[in-house]
Amino acid sequence: MSPAAVALVAAGAEPVVVPLVRTVPLDDLTTLDDALLALGSGWYEWLTVTSQAAVAVLAERAATHDDGLAALLGRADVRVAAVGPGTARALEALGVRVDVVPPVRSTAVDLVAALVATGSTGPTNRGAAVASGPRALFPRGDLAATTLADGLTAAGWAVDDLVVYRTVPAGPPDPRVAHAWATGDVHAALLTSASTVRALLDHLGPPPPATRVVVIGPSTQAEAERLGLRVDAVADRQTLAGLVDALADHVARTGATPGTPPTTTEDSP
């Protein structure tokens, strides 16, 4: 059972886990192999990671060429930044030391601010042709926004923005889940990314009026609202536990009743 499902059960809810997207490796891994070689040789001062999926791809590929991701990064004394506690834990589980995590929100904008605040001025031994700021590798999925790379570049960093995996729709959900969704028997949807918002609409269609929509952060909220969804709550912490807390807080604050549409007296997120 996933951590979010466990937290939902503990809160008195009945979780229905529906995979909406999945990640797949790239067909050509040459560029990724070159990036890992550059990491191990000291070309980059920073590795910046904004998803656990990117951690898994880096770890799997590093293990085929090296003693593992932690050894590769340690050999070159590469500093590591993670967008939030979930990504940080995934790195630390591999033995990787995480140097920077945004102190409040787990967003790319906040990670940019946290990195710029380190005052890094760039390495002296990372090669002659470098920008005024540090050189960083940013591995991401094909659908991830370039907010981190754009923000660091604007701050004078040299950023190699590298797609290391693809996000594709998962298979069709169980017909019983589709029926429960259409009839309003699913009382809330917890959405973890912009891609899950799109996949939800593709697979199941818009939520019924009584179904509360809770999203993990501002970028997911923006995509949901762009596609016409009502967002009832946004997690303060961009983690699965934060999502569950946001739903619980929404219910406690508004007195929301399962299966009943929101009233005009309910607070907005």
Accessible surface in RSA format (square Angstrom, percent):
REM  Atomic radii and reference values for relative SASA: ProtOr
REM  Chains: A
REM  Algorithm: Lee & Richards
REM  Probe-radius: 1.40
REM  Slices: 20
REM RES _ NUM      All-atoms   Total-Side   Main-Chain    Non-polar    All polar
REM                ABS   REL    ABS   REL    ABS   REL    ABS   REL    ABS   REL
RES MET A   1   169.56  87.8  84.50  55.9  85.06 202.5  95.23  81.0  74.33  98.5
RES SER A   2    43.97  37.2  31.65  42.2  12.32  28.4  34.48  73.4   9.49  13.3
RES PRO A   3    99.63  72.6  87.97  80.2  11.66  42.4  94.85  78.3   4.78  29.7
RES ALA A   4    14.72  13.5  14.24  22.0   0.48   1.1  14.72  20.7   0.00   0.0
RES ALA A   5     2.56   2.4   1.23   1.9   1.32   3.0   1.86   2.6   0.70   1.8
RES VAL A   6    80.39  52.9  78.92  71.4   1.47   3.5  79.58  69.2   0.80   2.2
RES ALA A   7    30.15  27.7  22.22  34.3   7.93  18.0  27.51  38.7   2.63   7.0
RES LEU A   8    22.14  12.3  22.14  15.8   0.00   0.0  22.14  15.6   0.00   0.0
RES VAL A   9    75.99  50.0  65.67  59.5  10.32  24.9  65.78  57.2  10.22  27.7
RES ALA A  10    90.22  83.0  47.19  72.8  43.03  97.9  58.87  82.9  31.35  83.0
RES ALA A  11    66.43  61.1  23.18  35.8  43.24  98.4  36.67  51.6  29.75  78.8
RES GLY A  12    72.52  89.4   0.00   N/A  72.52  89.4  36.75 100.9  35.76  80.1
RES ALA A  13    43.29  39.8  27.70  42.7  15.59  35.5  36.22  51.0   7.07  18.7
RES GLU A  14   154.95  89.0 129.80  98.2  25.15  59.9  49.15  95.1 105.81  86.4
RES PRO A  15    34.49  25.1  14.33  13.1  20.16  73.3  17.60  14.5  16.89 105.0
RES VAL A  16    79.10  52.0  50.35  45.6  28.75  69.3  53.92  46.8  25.18  68.3
RES VAL A  17   102.83  67.7  74.51  67.5  28.32  68.2  78.98  68.6  23.85  64.7
RES VAL A  18    37.80  24.9  19.61  17.8  18.19  43.8  20.50  17.8  17.29  46.9
RES PRO A  19    93.51  68.1  79.83  72.8  13.68  49.7  90.56  74.8   2.94  18.3
RES LEU A  20    17.41   9.7  13.11   9.4   4.30  10.8  13.11   9.2   4.30  11.6
RES VAL A  21    40.99  27.0  26.05  23.6  14.93  36.0  26.05  22.6  14.93  40.5
RES ARG A  22   133.76  56.2 126.72  64.6   7.04  16.8  51.66  70.6  82.10  49.8
RES THR A  23    68.91  49.0  46.79  47.4  22.12  52.7  19.18  25.8  49.72  75.2
RES VAL A  24    23.82  15.7  21.40  19.4   2.42   5.8  23.82  20.7   0.00   0.0
RES PRO A  25    92.12  67.1  86.89  79.2   5.23  19.0  87.27  72.1   4.85  30.1
RES LEU A  26    38.58  21.5  31.81  22.8   6.77  17.0  32.04  22.5   6.54  17.6
RES ASP A  27   143.80 100.7 103.32 102.8  40.48  95.7  40.36  95.0 103.44 103.2
RES ASP A  28    97.36  68.2  85.24  84.8  12.11  28.6  40.47  95.2  56.88  56.7
RES LEU A  29    42.40  23.6  37.64  26.9   4.76  12.0  37.76  26.5   4.63  12.5
RES THR A  30    79.63  56.6  75.59  76.6   4.04   9.6  53.96  72.5  25.67  38.8
RES THR A  31    79.80  56.8  77.99  79.1   1.81   4.3  43.60  58.6  36.20  54.7
RES LEU A  32     2.68   1.5   1.26   0.9   1.42   3.6   1.26   0.9   1.42   3.8
RES ASP A  33    35.32  24.7  29.66  29.5   5.66  13.4  16.97  39.9  18.34  18.3
RES ASP A  34    82.23  57.6  77.53  77.2   4.70  11.1  25.27  59.5  56.96  56.8
RES ALA A  35     8.18   7.5   3.95   6.1   4.22   9.6   7.91  11.1   0.27   0.7
RES LEU A  36     4.81   2.7   4.64   3.3   0.17   0.4   4.73   3.3   0.08   0.2
RES LEU A  37   132.91  74.0 125.49  89.8   7.41  18.6 131.55  92.4   1.35   3.6
RES ALA A  38    20.36  18.7  17.09  26.4   3.27   7.4  20.30  28.6   0.06   0.2
RES LEU A  39     0.00   0.0   0.00   0.0   0.00   0.0   0.00   0.0   0.00   0.0
RES GLY A  40    11.45  14.1   0.00   N/A  11.45  14.1   3.57   9.8   7.89  17.7
RES SER A  41    86.32  72.9  44.02  58.8  42.30  97.4  45.30  96.5  41.02  57.5
RES GLY A  42     9.81  12.1   0.00   N/A   9.81  12.1   9.09  25.0   0.72   1.6
RES TRP A  43    81.41  32.7  78.31  37.9   3.10   7.3  72.36  38.6   9.05  14.7
RES TYR A  44     9.63   4.5   9.63   5.5   0.00   0.0   0.00   0.0   9.63  11.9
RES GLU A  45    23.93  13.7  23.93  18.1   0.00   0.0   4.86   9.4  19.07  15.6
RES TRP A  46     0.00   0.0   0.00   0.0   0.00   0.0   0.00   0.0   0.00   0.0
RES LEU A  47     0.00   0.0   0.00   0.0   0.00   0.0   0.00   0.0   0.00   0.0
RES THR A  48     0.00   0.0   0.00   0.0   0.00   0.0   0.00   0.0   0.00   0.0
RES VAL A  49     0.00   0.0   0.00   0.0   0.00   0.0   0.00   0.0   0.00   0.0
RES THR A  50    33.53  23.8  16.86  17.1  16.67  39.7  10.22  13.7  23.31  35.2
RES SER A  51    29.38  24.8  24.85  33.2   4.53  10.4  28.61  60.9   0.77   1.1
RES GLN A  52   102.77  57.5  95.12  69.5   7.65  18.2  23.31  49.6  79.46  60.3
RES ALA A  53    29.11  26.8  17.52  27.0  11.58  26.3  25.27  35.6   3.83  10.2
RES ALA A  54     0.17   0.2   0.17   0.3   0.00   0.0   0.17   0.2   0.00   0.0
RES VAL A  55     3.81   2.5   3.81   3.4   0.00   0.0   3.81   3.3   0.00   0.0
RES ALA A  56    60.31  55.5  50.06  77.3  10.25  23.3  57.58  81.1   2.73   7.2
RES VAL A  57    26.41  17.4  24.47  22.2   1.94   4.7  25.75  22.4   0.66   1.8
RES LEU A  58     0.01   0.0   0.01   0.0   0.00   0.0   0.01   0.0   0.00   0.0
RES ALA A  59    18.65  17.1  14.78  22.8   3.87   8.8  15.24  21.5   3.41   9.0
RES GLU A  60   129.81  74.5 120.66  91.3   9.15  21.8  46.10  89.2  83.71  68.3
RES ARG A  61    60.08  25.2  59.98  30.6   0.11   0.3   7.27   9.9  52.81  32.0
RES ALA A  62     0.19   0.2   0.00   0.0   0.19   0.4   0.19   0.3   0.00   0.0
RES ALA A  63    65.59  60.3  42.88  66.2  22.71  51.7  43.94  61.9  21.64  57.3
RES THR A  64    85.70  61.0  48.88  49.6  36.82  87.8  57.66  77.4  28.04  42.4
RES HIS A  65   112.80  61.7  74.34  51.7  38.47  98.4  61.91  63.8  50.89  59.2
RES ASP A  66    38.80  27.2  15.44  15.4  23.36  55.2  11.14  26.2  27.67  27.6
RES ASP A  67   133.90  93.8  96.83  96.4  37.07  87.7  26.73  62.9 107.18 106.9
RES GLY A  68    15.90  19.6   0.00   N/A  15.90  19.6  15.89  43.6   0.01   0.0
RES LEU A  69     5.47   3.0   0.52   0.4   4.95  12.5   0.52   0.4   4.95  13.3
RES ALA A  70    30.84  28.4  22.05  34.0   8.79  20.0  23.31  32.8   7.53  20.0
RES ALA A  71    41.03  37.7  25.77  39.8  15.27  34.7  36.56  51.5   4.47  11.8
RES LEU A  72     6.02   3.4   6.02   4.3   0.00   0.0   6.02   4.2   0.00   0.0
RES LEU A  73     6.02   3.4   5.46   3.9   0.56   1.4   5.66   4.0   0.36   1.0
RES GLY A  74    54.30  67.0   0.00   N/A  54.30  67.0  35.59  97.7  18.72  41.9
RES ARG A  75   145.61  61.1 105.94  54.0  39.67  94.5  74.72 102.1  70.89  43.0
RES ALA A  76    13.54  12.5   0.60   0.9  12.94  29.4   9.95  14.0   3.60   9.5
RES ASP A  77    98.97  69.3  93.58  93.1   5.39  12.7  29.67  69.8  69.30  69.1
RES VAL A  78     5.24   3.5   0.00   0.0   5.24  12.6   0.00   0.0   5.24  14.2
RES ARG A  79    81.06  34.0  81.06  41.3   0.00   0.0  22.56  30.8  58.50  35.5
RES VAL A  80     1.40   0.9   1.40   1.3   0.00   0.0   1.40   1.2   0.00   0.0
RES ALA A  81     0.00   0.0   0.00   0.0   0.00   0.0   0.00   0.0   0.00   0.0
RES ALA A  82     0.00   0.0   0.00   0.0   0.00   0.0   0.00   0.0   0.00   0.0
RES VAL A  83    18.16  11.9  18.14  16.4   0.02   0.0  18.14  15.8   0.02   0.1
RES GLY A  84     2.64   3.3   0.00   N/A   2.64   3.3   2.64   7.2   0.00   0.0
RES PRO A  85    51.06  37.2  47.71  43.5   3.35  12.2  51.06  42.2   0.00   0.0
RES GLY A  86    12.51  15.4   0.00   N/A  12.51  15.4   9.30  25.5   3.21   7.2
RES THR A  87     7.89   5.6   6.59   6.7   1.30   3.1   0.00   0.0   7.89  11.9
RES ALA A  88     6.57   6.0   6.57  10.1   0.00   0.0   6.57   9.2   0.00   0.0
RES ARG A  89   142.49  59.8 137.52  70.1   4.97  11.8  67.63  92.4  74.87  45.4
RES ALA A  90    25.60  23.5  13.41  20.7  12.19  27.7  22.43  31.6   3.16   8.4
RES LEU A  91     0.00   0.0   0.00   0.0   0.00   0.0   0.00   0.0   0.00   0.0
RES GLU A  92    93.59  53.7  77.35  58.5  16.24  38.7  29.64  57.3  63.95  52.2
RES ALA A  93    90.45  83.2  46.53  71.8  43.91  99.9  59.30  83.5  31.15  82.5
RES LEU A  94    76.09  42.4  54.49  39.0  21.60  54.3  60.97  42.8  15.11  40.7
RES GLY A  95    57.93  71.4   0.00   N/A  57.93  71.4  34.06  93.5  23.87  53.5
RES VAL A  96     6.23   4.1   1.66   1.5   4.58  11.0   3.93   3.4   2.30   6.2
RES ARG A  97   145.03  60.9 130.86  66.7  14.17  33.7  80.58 110.1  64.45  39.1
RES VAL A  98    25.24  16.6   1.23   1.1  24.02  57.9   1.23   1.1  24.02  65.1
RES ASP A  99    49.34  34.6  15.74  15.7  33.60  79.4   7.72  18.2  41.62  41.5
RES VAL A 100    17.61  11.6  13.55  12.3   4.06   9.8  17.51  15.2   0.09   0.3
RES VAL A 101    53.78  35.4  34.81  31.5  18.97  45.7  34.81  30.2  18.97  51.4
RES PRO A 102     9.16   6.7   0.16   0.2   9.00  32.7   0.16   0.1   9.00  55.9
RES PRO A 103   122.66  89.4  82.00  74.7  40.66 147.8  92.31  76.2  30.35 188.6
RES VAL A 104   117.04  77.0  98.22  88.9  18.82  45.4 101.87  88.5  15.17  41.2
RES ARG A 105    96.69  40.6  96.61  49.2   0.08   0.2  35.72  48.8  60.98  37.0
RES SER A 106    15.19  12.8   5.68   7.6   9.51  21.9   1.56   3.3  13.63  19.1
RES THR A 107    18.79  13.4  14.14  14.3   4.65  11.1  18.79  25.2   0.00   0.0
RES ALA A 108    25.54  23.5  19.52  30.1   6.02  13.7  19.52  27.5   6.02  15.9
RES VAL A 109    92.09  60.6  89.33  80.9   2.76   6.6  90.74  78.8   1.35   3.7
RES ASP A 110    33.15  23.2  31.08  30.9   2.07   4.9   3.03   7.1  30.12  30.0
RES LEU A 111     0.00   0.0   0.00   0.0   0.00   0.0   0.00   0.0   0.00   0.0
RES VAL A 112    20.30  13.4  20.30  18.4   0.00   0.0  20.30  17.6   0.00   0.0
RES ALA A 113    61.69  56.7  50.45  77.9  11.24  25.6  57.66  81.2   4.03  10.7
RES ALA A 114    18.21  16.7   6.28   9.7  11.92  27.1  14.46  20.4   3.74   9.9
RES LEU A 115     0.09   0.1   0.00   0.0   0.09   0.2   0.00   0.0   0.09   0.3
RES VAL A 116    68.91  45.3  57.62  52.2  11.29  27.2  59.35  51.6   9.56  25.9
RES ALA A 117    85.68  78.8  46.99  72.5  38.69  88.0  58.40  82.2  27.28  72.3
RES THR A 118    50.72  36.1  12.59  12.8  38.13  90.9  22.03  29.6  28.69  43.4
RES GLY A 119    51.89  64.0   0.00   N/A  51.89  64.0  35.64  97.8  16.25  36.4
RES SER A 120    24.75  20.9   0.67   0.9  24.08  55.5  10.20  21.7  14.55  20.4
RES THR A 121   112.81  80.2  95.12  96.4  17.69  42.2  70.09  94.1  42.72  64.6
RES GLY A 122    19.13  23.6   0.00   N/A  19.13  23.6   4.40  12.1  14.73  33.0
RES PRO A 123    26.43  19.3   5.35   4.9  21.08  76.6  14.34  11.8  12.09  75.1
RES THR A 124   142.94 101.7 103.90 105.3  39.04  93.0  83.62 112.3  59.31  89.7
RES ASN A 125   112.63  77.7  84.02  81.2  28.60  68.9  38.59  92.9  74.04  71.6
RES ARG A 126    22.31   9.4  18.64   9.5   3.67   8.7   3.37   4.6  18.94  11.5
RES GLY A 127    41.82  51.6   0.00   N/A  41.82  51.6  27.69  76.0  14.14  31.7
RES ALA A 128   109.77 100.9  68.08 105.1  41.70  94.9  78.82 111.0  30.95  82.0
RES ALA A 129    84.15  77.4  64.99 100.3  19.15  43.6  77.13 108.6   7.02  18.6
RES VAL A 130    53.96  35.5  26.40  23.9  27.56  66.4  29.07  25.3  24.89  67.5
RES ALA A 131    41.16  37.8  23.33  36.0  17.83  40.6  34.13  48.1   7.03  18.6
RES SER A 132   102.81  86.9  69.26  92.4  33.55  77.3  61.00 129.9  41.81  58.6
RES GLY A 133     8.50  10.5   0.00   N/A   8.50  10.5   7.81  21.4   0.70   1.6
RES PRO A 134     0.31   0.2   0.31   0.3   0.00   0.0   0.31   0.3   0.00   0.0
RES ARG A 135    27.69  11.6  27.44  14.0   0.25   0.6   0.38   0.5  27.31  16.5
RES ALA A 136     0.00   0.0   0.00   0.0   0.00   0.0   0.00   0.0   0.00   0.0
RES LEU A 137     1.09   0.6   1.09   0.8   0.00   0.0   1.09   0.8   0.00   0.0
RES PHE A 138     2.35   1.2   2.35   1.5   0.00   0.0   2.35   1.4   0.00   0.0
RES PRO A 139     0.22   0.2   0.02   0.0   0.20   0.7   0.02   0.0   0.20   1.3
RES ARG A 140    29.99  12.6  28.79  14.7   1.20   2.9   1.57   2.1  28.42  17.2
RES GLY A 141     1.71   2.1   0.00   N/A   1.71   2.1   1.48   4.1   0.22   0.5
RES ASP A 142    56.00  39.2  35.37  35.2  20.63  48.8  17.03  40.1  38.97  38.9
RES LEU A 143    91.71  51.1  63.90  45.7  27.80  69.9  68.15  47.9  23.55  63.4
RES ALA A 144    39.35  36.2  21.42  33.1  17.93  40.8  31.44  44.3   7.91  20.9
RES ALA A 145    69.93  64.3  47.76  73.7  22.16  50.4  57.44  80.9  12.49  33.1
RES THR A 146    49.69  35.3  46.16  46.8   3.53   8.4  27.70  37.2  21.99  33.2
RES THR A 147    53.41  38.0  47.42  48.1   5.99  14.3  29.84  40.1  23.58  35.6
RES LEU A 148     0.72   0.4   0.38   0.3   0.34   0.9   0.38   0.3   0.34   0.9
RES ALA A 149     7.45   6.8   7.27  11.2   0.17   0.4   7.45  10.5   0.00   0.0
RES ASP A 150    85.82  60.1  77.38  77.0   8.44  20.0  31.16  73.3  54.66  54.5
RES GLY A 151    22.61  27.9   0.00   N/A  22.61  27.9  19.15  52.5   3.46   7.8
RES LEU A 152     0.00   0.0   0.00   0.0   0.00   0.0   0.00   0.0   0.00   0.0
RES THR A 153    80.43  57.2  70.55  71.5   9.89  23.6  60.87  81.8  19.57  29.6
RES ALA A 154    93.13  85.6  49.39  76.2  43.75  99.5  61.23  86.2  31.91  84.5
RES ALA A 155    50.69  46.6  13.15  20.3  37.54  85.4  25.98  36.6  24.70  65.4
RES GLY A 156    24.93  30.7   0.00   N/A  24.93  30.7  24.04  66.0   0.89   2.0
RES TRP A 157    13.36   5.4   8.30   4.0   5.06  11.9   1.28   0.7  12.09  19.6
RES ALA A 158    16.63  15.3   9.86  15.2   6.77  15.4  16.63  23.4   0.00   0.0
RES VAL A 159    28.54  18.8   0.64   0.6  27.90  67.2   0.64   0.6  27.90  75.7
RES ASP A 160    52.19  36.6  48.75  48.5   3.44   8.1  17.11  40.3  35.08  35.0
RES ASP A 161    57.49  40.3  26.14  26.0  31.36  74.1  17.15  40.4  40.35  40.2
RES LEU A 162    23.21  12.9  23.07  16.5   0.15   0.4  23.21  16.3   0.00   0.0
RES VAL A 163    45.34  29.8  38.39  34.8   6.95  16.7  38.39  33.4   6.95  18.8
RES VAL A 164     0.11   0.1   0.00   0.0   0.11   0.3   0.00   0.0   0.11   0.3
RES TYR A 165    14.86   6.9  14.86   8.5   0.00   0.0   1.77   1.3  13.08  16.1
RES ARG A 166    90.50  38.0  90.50  46.1   0.00   0.0  31.81  43.5  58.69  35.6
RES THR A 167    22.49  16.0  13.23  13.4   9.26  22.1   5.14   6.9  17.36  26.2
RES VAL A 168    28.07  18.5  26.97  24.4   1.09   2.6  28.07  24.4   0.00   0.0
RES PRO A 169    84.93  61.9  75.31  68.6   9.62  35.0  75.31  62.2   9.62  59.8
RES ALA A 170    13.36  12.3   8.33  12.9   5.02  11.4   8.91  12.5   4.45  11.8
RES GLY A 171    46.45  57.3   0.00   N/A  46.45  57.3  31.27  85.8  15.18  34.0
RES PRO A 172   122.33  89.2 101.53  92.6  20.79  75.6 101.53  83.8  20.79 129.2
RES PRO A 173    23.05  16.8   6.55   6.0  16.50  60.0  15.02  12.4   8.03  49.9
RES ASP A 174    56.19  39.4  42.54  42.3  13.66  32.3  24.35  57.3  31.85  31.8
RES PRO A 175   108.82  79.3 100.03  91.2   8.79  31.9 104.52  86.3   4.30  26.7
RES ARG A 176   188.11  79.0 178.99  91.2   9.12  21.7  83.28 113.8 104.84  63.5
RES VAL A 177    26.49  17.4  24.75  22.4   1.74   4.2  26.49  23.0   0.00   0.0
RES ALA A 178    37.37  34.4  33.52  51.7   3.85   8.7  33.95  47.8   3.42   9.1
RES HIS A 179   121.34  66.3 114.99  79.9   6.34  16.2  77.11  79.5  44.23  51.5
RES ALA A 180    25.60  23.5  25.31  39.1   0.29   0.7  25.60  36.1   0.00   0.0
RES TRP A 181     8.65   3.5   8.42   4.1   0.24   0.6   8.42   4.5   0.24   0.4
RES ALA A 182    77.25  71.0  46.83  72.3  30.42  69.2  52.98  74.6  24.27  64.3
RES THR A 183    74.55  53.0  39.75  40.3  34.80  82.9  48.45  65.1  26.11  39.5
RES GLY A 184    14.81  18.3   0.00   N/A  14.81  18.3   8.35  22.9   6.46  14.5
RES ASP A 185    94.32  66.1  76.99  76.6  17.33  41.0  18.02  42.4  76.30  76.1
RES VAL A 186    25.90  17.0  22.28  20.2   3.62   8.7  25.83  22.4   0.07   0.2
RES HIS A 187    83.91  45.9  76.08  52.9   7.84  20.0  48.79  50.3  35.12  40.9
RES ALA A 188    27.30  25.1  11.19  17.3  16.11  36.6  11.19  15.8  16.11  42.7
RES ALA A 189    10.08   9.3   4.88   7.5   5.19  11.8  10.08  14.2   0.00   0.0
RES LEU A 190    45.37  25.3  20.26  14.5  25.11  63.1  20.26  14.2  25.11  67.6
RES LEU A 191     4.64   2.6   4.19   3.0   0.45   1.1   4.64   3.3   0.00   0.0
RES THR A 192    55.95  39.8  43.38  44.0  12.57  30.0  26.94  36.2  29.02  43.9
RES SER A 193    36.82  31.1  33.89  45.2   2.92   6.7  34.58  73.6   2.24   3.1
RES ALA A 194    29.00  26.7  25.28  39.0   3.72   8.5  25.28  35.6   3.72   9.9
RES SER A 195    15.68  13.2  12.02  16.0   3.66   8.4   5.16  11.0  10.52  14.7
RES THR A 196    13.19   9.4  13.19  13.4   0.00   0.0  13.19  17.7   0.00   0.0
RES VAL A 197     0.00   0.0   0.00   0.0   0.00   0.0   0.00   0.0   0.00   0.0
RES ARG A 198    77.71  32.6  75.85  38.7   1.86   4.4  41.57  56.8  36.14  21.9
RES ALA A 199     4.93   4.5   2.27   3.5   2.66   6.0   4.49   6.3   0.44   1.2
RES LEU A 200     6.43   3.6   6.43   4.6   0.00   0.0   6.43   4.5   0.00   0.0
RES LEU A 201    38.99  21.7  26.42  18.9  12.57  31.6  26.64  18.7  12.35  33.2
RES ASP A 202   116.66  81.7  79.78  79.4  36.88  87.2  25.64  60.3  91.02  90.8
RES HIS A 203    50.99  27.9  24.67  17.1  26.32  67.3  18.06  18.6  32.93  38.3
RES LEU A 204    28.63  15.9   4.50   3.2  24.13  60.7  10.57   7.4  18.06  48.6
RES GLY A 205    17.17  21.2   0.00   N/A  17.17  21.2  15.36  42.1   1.81   4.1
RES PRO A 206   100.41  73.2  88.40  80.6  12.01  43.7  88.40  73.0  12.01  74.6
RES PRO A 207    24.78  18.1   9.99   9.1  14.79  53.8   9.99   8.2  14.79  91.9
RES PRO A 208    23.73  17.3  16.21  14.8   7.52  27.3  22.63  18.7   1.09   6.8
RES PRO A 209    95.10  69.3  89.54  81.6   5.56  20.2  95.02  78.5   0.08   0.5
RES ALA A 210    12.23  11.2  11.41  17.6   0.82   1.9  11.55  16.3   0.68   1.8
RES THR A 211     1.17   0.8   0.50   0.5   0.68   1.6   0.13   0.2   1.04   1.6
RES ARG A 212     9.68   4.1   9.68   4.9   0.00   0.0   6.40   8.8   3.28   2.0
RES VAL A 213     0.97   0.6   0.97   0.9   0.00   0.0   0.97   0.8   0.00   0.0
RES VAL A 214     0.00   0.0   0.00   0.0   0.00   0.0   0.00   0.0   0.00   0.0
RES VAL A 215     0.00   0.0   0.00   0.0   0.00   0.0   0.00   0.0   0.00   0.0
RES ILE A 216    27.29  15.5  27.29  20.3   0.00   0.0  27.29  19.6   0.00   0.0
RES GLY A 217     3.03   3.7   0.00   N/A   3.03   3.7   3.03   8.3   0.00   0.0
RES PRO A 218    51.73  37.7  47.15  43.0   4.58  16.7  47.63  39.3   4.10  25.5
RES SER A 219    85.12  71.9  73.31  97.8  11.81  27.2  51.86 110.4  33.26  46.6
RES THR A 220     2.14   1.5   2.14   2.2   0.00   0.0   0.00   0.0   2.14   3.2
RES GLN A 221    43.82  24.5  43.82  32.0   0.00   0.0   3.89   8.3  39.94  30.3
RES ALA A 222    59.75  54.9  49.76  76.8   9.98  22.7  55.19  77.7   4.55  12.1
RES GLU A 223    20.36  11.7  18.49  14.0   1.87   4.4   3.72   7.2  16.64  13.6
RES ALA A 224     0.00   0.0   0.00   0.0   0.00   0.0   0.00   0.0   0.00   0.0
RES GLU A 225    89.80  51.6  72.16  54.6  17.64  42.0  27.42  53.0  62.38  50.9
RES ARG A 226   163.56  68.7 126.62  64.5  36.94  88.0  72.83  99.5  90.73  55.0
RES LEU A 227    63.03  35.1  37.06  26.5  25.97  65.3  42.73  30.0  20.30  54.6
RES GLY A 228    66.88  82.5   0.00   N/A  66.88  82.5  35.02  96.1  31.86  71.4
RES LEU A 229    13.87   7.7   6.40   4.6   7.47  18.8   8.14   5.7   5.73  15.4
RES ARG A 230   100.19  42.1  85.95  43.8  14.24  33.9  72.74  99.4  27.45  16.6
RES VAL A 231     8.88   5.8   0.00   0.0   8.88  21.4   0.00   0.0   8.88  24.1
RES ASP A 232     8.31   5.8   5.62   5.6   2.69   6.4   2.69   6.3   5.62   5.6
RES ALA A 233     6.36   5.8   5.85   9.0   0.50   1.1   6.36   9.0   0.00   0.0
RES VAL A 234    37.24  24.5  22.63  20.5  14.61  35.2  22.63  19.7  14.61  39.6
RES ALA A 235     3.40   3.1   0.00   0.0   3.40   7.7   0.00   0.0   3.40   9.0
RES ASP A 236   119.27  83.5 105.09 104.6  14.18  33.5  35.68  84.0  83.60  83.4
RES ARG A 237   107.93  45.3 106.77  54.4   1.15   2.7  59.03  80.7  48.90  29.6
RES GLN A 238    27.55  15.4  12.83   9.4  14.71  35.0  10.82  23.0  16.73  12.7
RES THR A 239    15.42  11.0   9.69   9.8   5.73  13.7  15.06  20.2   0.36   0.5
RES LEU A 240    67.58  37.6  63.85  45.7   3.73   9.4  63.85  44.8   3.73  10.0
RES ALA A 241    50.61  46.5  45.98  71.0   4.63  10.5  47.24  66.5   3.37   8.9
RES GLY A 242     2.49   3.1   0.00   N/A   2.49   3.1   1.24   3.4   1.26   2.8
RES LEU A 243     1.48   0.8   1.48   1.1   0.00   0.0   1.48   1.0   0.00   0.0
RES VAL A 244     7.66   5.0   7.29   6.6   0.37   0.9   7.29   6.3   0.37   1.0
RES ASP A 245    64.99  45.5  63.59  63.3   1.40   3.3  18.79  44.2  46.20  46.1
RES ALA A 246     9.90   9.1   2.61   4.0   7.29  16.6   8.52  12.0   1.38   3.7
RES LEU A 247    23.97  13.4  23.97  17.2   0.00   0.0  23.97  16.8   0.00   0.0
RES ALA A 248    45.61  41.9  35.02  54.0  10.59  24.1  42.26  59.5   3.35   8.9
RES ASP A 249    79.95  56.0  77.08  76.7   2.87   6.8  20.07  47.2  59.88  59.7
RES HIS A 250     1.37   0.7   1.33   0.9   0.03   0.1   1.33   1.4   0.03   0.0
RES VAL A 251    62.75  41.3  61.40  55.6   1.35   3.3  61.40  53.3   1.35   3.7
RES ALA A 252    87.61  80.6  51.26  79.1  36.35  82.7  61.75  87.0  25.86  68.5
RES ARG A 253   114.21  48.0  78.45  40.0  35.76  85.1  62.39  85.3  51.82  31.4
RES THR A 254    28.84  20.5   0.31   0.3  28.53  68.0   7.16   9.6  21.69  32.8
RES GLY A 255    55.10  68.0   0.00   N/A  55.10  68.0  35.03  96.1  20.08  45.0
RES ALA A 256    12.64  11.6   3.61   5.6   9.03  20.5   5.37   7.6   7.27  19.3
RES THR A 257    76.79  54.6  72.64  73.6   4.15   9.9  46.45  62.4  30.34  45.9
RES PRO A 258    93.79  68.4  71.67  65.3  22.12  80.4  77.65  64.1  16.14 100.3
RES GLY A 259    40.36  49.8   0.00   N/A  40.36  49.8  15.29  42.0  25.07  56.1
RES THR A 260    59.48  42.3  58.45  59.3   1.02   2.4  41.27  55.4  18.20  27.5
RES PRO A 261    65.90  48.0  63.25  57.7   2.65   9.6  63.25  52.2   2.65  16.5
RES PRO A 262    37.58  27.4  16.77  15.3  20.81  75.7  16.77  13.8  20.81 129.4
RES THR A 263    75.98  54.0  63.02  63.9  12.95  30.9  66.55  89.4   9.43  14.3
RES THR A 264   145.67 103.6 108.56 110.1  37.11  88.4  92.14 123.8  53.52  80.9
RES THR A 265   118.79  84.5  90.89  92.1  27.90  66.5  79.83 107.2  38.96  58.9
RES GLU A 266    31.39  18.0  11.69   8.8  19.70  46.9   7.75  15.0  23.64  19.3
RES ASP A 267    77.00  53.9  65.50  65.2  11.50  27.2  18.15  42.7  58.85  58.7
RES SER A 268    93.90  79.3  72.51  96.8  21.39  49.3  44.78  95.4  49.12  68.8
RES PRO A 269    77.86  56.7  17.32  15.8  60.53 220.0  42.09  34.8  35.77 222.3
END  Absolute sums over single chains surface
CHAIN  1 A    12890.7       9395.2       3495.6       7802.4       5088.3
END  Absolute sums over all chains
TOTAL         12890.7       9395.2       3495.6       7802.4       5088.3
